Amino acid sequence: MTGQAPVLILGIETSCDETAASVVLRDESGRGIIRSNVVRSQLDEHAAFGGVVPELAARAHVEWLDHIIAQAVDEAGIALADLDAVAATAGPGLIGGVLVGLTTGKALAAALDKPLVAVNHLEGHALTARLTDHVQFPYLMLLVSGGHSQFVLVRGVGEYERWGGTIDDALGEAFDKVAKLLSLGHPGGPAVERAAKAGDPRRFKFPRPLLREARLDFSFSGLKTAVRLQAEALAPLDEQDVNDIAASFQASVTEIVATRSRQALQRFRAELPEAAPQLVVAGGVAANRSIAAALAVVAAETGARLVVPPVALCTDNGAMVAWAGAERLALGAADRLDVAARPRWPLDAPGMKVDDHAA
């Protein structure tokens, strides 16, 4: 929507193990300008446990969030009073962390007498490409992260159709578990990718679950089990075994994601023949170069535009929350201060439409 007054909005993100805040300006033409984007990762706190510990994550958010917000406001060159609104992730995510960020957002909105927008974390990912690349509706989103693997048709702000998802592990979770199995460290995605560079992706033929089925769903549990069984059969593993397993696992997931994306784009063309096909990739797994290269080939083959925001905006951050809040606010949506935090909140859940939140 254009021709509106500019909106300067603070975004707060605490759904998992990043404590983040950002100030974003949505100008009168509807374009976004990131004024600041501060993210504090908790990798060091959780590394010894091989994964995120919810209680530790929540405590770190409590300790650091005020400092992160102050830094974001300072880097934006503004005062809190200059803000037009506050947006905070209200779910889905680890409920302790979500409560920290949402409660802080509520307190700021009340103290400043500014509108509050309770943002669906997934909507933040879904709309980021409009902030970074000015993508127009409709488009197809592939979200691949530690907690989510799904295809979503994005028709507009608050208008989403989930076309497929994972029936067990998310792709990022599968990377983490394989990395732990191979003693590669945490986070698993970058660790597996590094090992795979020195490995032979053809040494092991791991399964491609559900690949022969027409539905756009994913399943990575069986693949993960196959990797474990292969590792146990070769134990003790030498460095080359580890690299070859990592490379073969990565080859399997790359083929799965590429095949499913091709099918999803074909469906997009069939159901929206008047729309130019666009595939937006979001989530931390979007940084994997093997998967990114395969998706580029799929886009070229299907005549689709492929949009992958910068890695820093694919992983969890405050800018995506601020932008989603600004997009909703521009359409008249705001939330009451008693809005609840939600550990689960699908994009296609009732109540996502902007009309349900219009002030």
C-alpha positions in Angstrom: 0.0 0.0 0.0 1.4 3.4 -1.0 0.7 7.0 -0.2 0.7 6.5 3.6 2.6 8.2 6.3 6.0 6.7 7.0 6.1 4.2 10.0 9.2 3.8 12.2 8.8 0.5 14.1 10.8 -1.5 16.6 10.9 -5.2 16.1 11.7 -7.7 18.9 12.6 -11.4 18.2 13.2 -13.9 21.0 11.5 -17.1 19.7 14.6 -19.4 20.0 18.2 -18.7 20.6 18.8 -15.3 19.1 18.0 -12.2 21.1 17.3 -9.6 18.4 15.9 -6.1 17.9 15.7 -3.8 14.9 14.4 -0.5 13.8 12.8 -0.4 10.4 11.3 2.5 8.5 8.4 1.8 6.1 8.3 4.8 3.9 5.3 6.5 2.1 5.9 4.4 -1.0 5.7 1.1 1.0 9.4 0.3 0.8 11.4 -0.7 3.8 14.7 0.8 5.1 16.6 -1.1 7.9 17.9 1.6 10.3 19.4 -1.0 12.6 19.5 -4.7 13.1 21.1 -6.2 16.2 21.3 -9.9 16.9 23.0 -11.7 19.7 23.4 -15.4 19.1 23.4 -17.8 22.1 25.5 -20.5 20.3 28.2 -20.4 23.0 25.7 -21.0 25.8 24.2 -24.0 24.1 27.2 -25.5 22.3 28.1 -27.9 25.1 24.6 -29.4 25.0 24.5 -30.1 21.3 21.3 -28.1 20.9 19.1 -25.3 22.3 18.1 -25.6 26.0 14.8 -23.7 26.4 15.4 -22.6 30.0 18.9 -21.3 29.2 17.6 -19.5 26.2 14.9 -17.7 28.1 17.3 -16.6 30.8 19.7 -15.2 28.2 16.8 -13.3 26.6 16.0 -11.8 30.0 19.6 -10.8 30.6 20.3 -9.3 27.2 17.1 -8.1 25.6 17.0 -4.6 27.2 20.7 -4.0 26.1 19.9 -5.3 22.5 16.9 -2.9 22.2 18.9 0.0 23.5 21.7 -0.7 21.0 19.2 -1.0 18.1 17.6 2.3 19.0 21.0 4.0 19.4 22.3 2.6 16.1 19.1 3.8 14.4 19.9 7.3 15.6 16.6 7.8 17.3 15.0 7.9 20.7 12.3 5.5 21.9 9.8 8.3 21.8 10.4 8.6 18.0 8.9 5.2 17.3 5.5 4.9 15.8 4.8 1.3 16.8 6.3 -1.8 18.5 6.3 -5.3 17.0 7.2 -8.4 18.9 7.2 -12.1 18.0 4.2 -13.7 19.7 4.9 -17.3 18.4 5.6 -19.9 17.4 8.7 -20.7 19.3 10.0 -21.7 22.7 7.3 -20.3 24.9 9.7 -19.0 27.6 11.6 -16.9 25.1 8.5 -15.8 23.3 7.1 -14.5 26.6 10.2 -12.5 27.3 10.1 -10.6 24.0 6.3 -10.2 23.9 6.1 -8.9 27.5 8.8 -6.4 26.8 7.1 -5.3 23.6 3.8 -4.8 25.5 5.6 -2.8 28.2 7.2 -0.5 25.6 4.0 0.0 23.7 2.1 0.8 26.9 4.8 3.2 28.2 5.1 5.0 24.8 1.4 4.9 24.1 2.1 3.3 20.7 0.4 0.5 18.8 1.5 -3.1 19.4 1.7 -5.7 16.7 2.0 -9.3 17.8 3.9 -10.9 14.9 3.8 -14.5 13.8 7.4 -15.5 13.5 6.7 -17.4 10.3 5.1 -14.4 8.8 8.3 -12.5 9.5 10.1 -15.0 7.3 7.3 -15.0 4.7 7.4 -11.2 4.2 11.2 -10.6 4.4 11.6 -10.8 0.6 9.3 -7.8 0.3 11.7 -5.8 2.6 14.9 -6.9 0.8 13.8 -7.5 -2.8 10.4 -5.7 -3.1 8.7 -8.9 -4.2 5.1 -8.5 -5.2 2.2 -10.8 -4.3 1.6 -13.7 -5.0 4.7 -15.8 -4.5 5.7 -19.2 -3.2 7.8 -19.5 0.0 10.0 -22.4 0.9 10.8 -22.1 4.6 13.6 -24.4 5.6 14.9 -23.9 9.2 15.6 -25.8 12.4 12.0 -25.9 13.3 10.1 -25.6 10.0 10.1 -27.1 6.5 7.1 -26.1 4.4 5.8 -24.6 1.2 3.5 -21.7 1.6 1.6 -19.8 -1.1 1.8 -16.1 0.0 -1.2 -14.3 -1.5 -1.0 -11.2 0.7 -0.3 -10.0 4.2 -2.1 -12.4 6.4 -3.2 -14.6 3.5 -1.3 -17.9 3.4 -2.0 -21.4 2.1 0.3 -24.1 3.3 0.9 -26.5 0.4 3.2 -28.9 2.2 5.3 -29.4 5.3 7.3 -32.0 7.1 5.6 -35.0 8.7 8.5 -35.5 11.2 11.8 -33.7 11.5 12.4 -30.2 10.0 15.4 -30.1 7.6 17.5 -27.9 10.0 16.7 -30.4 12.8 17.9 -33.3 10.6 21.2 -31.4 9.8 21.7 -30.9 13.6 21.0 -34.5 14.4 23.4 -35.8 11.7 26.1 -33.4 12.9 25.7 -34.6 16.4 25.8 -38.3 15.3 29.1 -37.5 13.4 30.5 -35.4 16.3 30.7 -32.3 14.0 29.4 -29.8 16.5 26.6 -27.3 16.7 25.0 -25.7 14.7 24.7 -28.7 12.5 24.0 -27.1 9.1 27.3 -25.3 8.6 29.2 -28.2 10.2 27.7 -30.8 7.9 28.3 -28.5 4.9 32.0 -28.0 5.8 32.5 -31.8 6.1 30.6 -32.5 2.9 33.1 -30.3 0.9 35.8 -32.9 1.5 33.5 -35.9 1.0 32.2 -38.2 -1.8 28.4 -37.7 -2.2 28.2 -40.9 -4.3 29.7 -43.3 -1.8 26.4 -43.9 0.1 23.0 -44.0 -1.5 20.8 -42.7 1.2 17.0 -42.8 0.8 14.9 -39.9 -0.6 11.7 -40.3 1.5 8.3 -39.5 -0.1 10.0 -38.4 -3.3 7.8 -40.6 -5.6 4.6 -39.2 -4.0 2.8 -36.3 -5.6 2.1 -34.4 -2.3 4.5 -31.5 -1.4 5.4 -32.9 2.0 8.8 -33.7 3.5 10.1 -36.5 5.7 13.6 -36.7 7.0 13.3 -39.1 9.9 14.0 -42.2 7.7 16.9 -40.5 6.1 18.4 -39.7 9.5 17.9 -43.3 10.6 19.7 -44.5 7.4 22.6 -42.2 8.2 22.8 -43.6 11.8 22.8 -47.2 10.6 25.5 -46.5 8.1 27.6 -44.8 10.7 27.2 -47.7 13.1 28.1 -50.2 10.4 31.4 -48.4 9.8 32.3 -47.6 13.4 34.8 -46.5 14.4 34.6 -43.7 11.7 37.7 -42.1 10.3 37.7 -38.6 8.9 36.9 -39.7 5.3 34.0 -41.8 6.5 32.5 -38.8 8.2 33.1 -36.5 5.2 31.5 -39.1 2.8 28.5 -39.6 5.0 28.0 -35.8 5.3 28.3 -35.4 1.6 25.9 -38.3 0.8 23.4 -37.0 3.3 23.6 -33.5 1.9 23.2 -34.9 -1.7 20.0 -36.7 -0.6 18.4 -33.6 1.0 19.4 -31.4 -1.9 17.7 -33.7 -4.3 14.6 -33.9 -2.1 14.3 -30.1 -1.8 15.0 -29.5 -5.5 12.4 -32.1 -6.6 9.8 -30.8 -4.2 10.4 -27.2 -5.3 10.0 -28.1 -9.0 6.7 -29.7 -8.2 5.6 -26.7 -6.1 6.4 -24.3 -8.9 4.5 -26.5 -11.4 1.5 -26.3 -9.1 2.0 -22.5 -8.9 1.8 -22.2 -12.7 -1.2 -24.4 -12.9 -3.2 -22.7 -10.1 -2.1 -19.1 -10.8 -1.6 -18.9 -14.6 -1.8 -15.1 -14.6 1.0 -14.7 -12.0 4.7 -14.7 -12.7 6.2 -17.6 -10.7 8.4 -16.6 -7.8 10.1 -18.8 -5.3 11.2 -17.1 -2.0 13.5 -19.2 0.2 13.7 -18.4 3.9 15.3 -19.9 7.0 18.8 -20.8 8.0 19.1 -23.8 5.7 18.8 -21.3 2.8 22.5 -20.6 3.5 23.5 -24.1 2.3 25.3 -23.6 -1.0 24.5 -27.0 -2.4 20.8 -26.5 -1.8 20.9 -22.9 -3.1 22.7 -24.0 -6.3 20.1 -26.8 -6.9 17.2 -24.3 -6.4 18.8 -21.9 -8.8 18.8 -24.7 -11.4 15.1 -25.5 -10.7 14.2 -21.8 -11.0 16.0 -21.5 -14.4 14.3 -24.7 -15.6 10.8 -23.6 -14.6 11.2 -20.0 -15.6 10.7 -18.8 -12.1 12.3 -15.9 -10.2 14.3 -17.2 -7.2 14.7 -14.8 -4.3 17.0 -15.6 -1.3 17.4 -12.7 1.1 20.8 -12.1 2.6 21.8 -14.8 5.1 21.5 -12.5 8.1 17.9 -11.9 7.2 17.1 -15.6 6.5 18.0 -16.6 10.0 16.0 -15.2 13.0 16.3 -11.4 13.3 14.4 -8.3 14.5 14.2 -6.7 11.1 11.8 -9.4 9.8 9.6 -8.9 12.8 9.6 -5.1 12.5 8.8 -5.3 8.8 5.9 -7.8 9.3 4.6 -5.5 11.9 4.8 -2.5 9.6 3.1 -4.4 6.8 0.2 -5.3 9.1 0.0 -1.8 10.6 -0.2 -0.2 7.1 -3.3 -2.3 6.6 -4.9 -1.1 9.8 -3.9 -4.1 12.0 -2.9 -3.8 15.6 -3.2 -6.0 18.7 -4.5 -5.6 22.2 -2.0 -5.6 25.1 -3.5 -8.8 26.4 -2.6 -10.7 23.3 -1.3 -14.2 24.3 2.0 -15.9 23.4 1.6 -19.0 21.3 4.1 -21.9 21.2 2.4 -23.2 18.1 1.0 -20.9 15.4 0.7 -22.1 11.8 0.6 -19.4 9.1 -2.8 -20.7 7.9 -4.3 -20.7 11.4 -7.6 -18.8 12.0 -7.1 -15.2 12.9 -4.1 -14.5 10.6 -6.1 -12.3 8.3 -5.5 -8.6 8.8 -9.3 -7.9 9.1 -9.3 -10.0 12.3 -6.9 -7.5 13.9 -8.0 -4.2 12.4 -8.1 -1.4 15.0 
